[in-house]
């Protein structure tokens, strides 16, 4: 199995209220992919970091294997969420994929 973890920071231009709405949209969009993408076993988005954190959102997902992760990256449902709910609002992205 392969775990795929992403940390995002939202753009500074958004108000606290806007950031809350953006985070909710990201969570709904990405977690809604479960059952739509072959090999995607688990997907969670954490939108409530502690004050000691230096990012705004975390994606934690689990795939059957590296091929499933590669399929997820280009799957139309994932691309639609990434392009519509994530990329326009994020300033930075850090990713780590590893064997679980």
Secondary structure as UniProt FT lines:
FT   STRAND          2..10
FT   TURN            12..13
FT   HELIX           16..31
FT   TURN            32..36
FT   TURN            38..39
FT   STRAND          40..46
FT   TURN            51..52
FT   STRAND          57..63
FT   HELIX           66..74
FT   HELIX           76..81
FT   HELIX           82..86
FT   HELIX           87..89
FT   STRAND          90..99
//
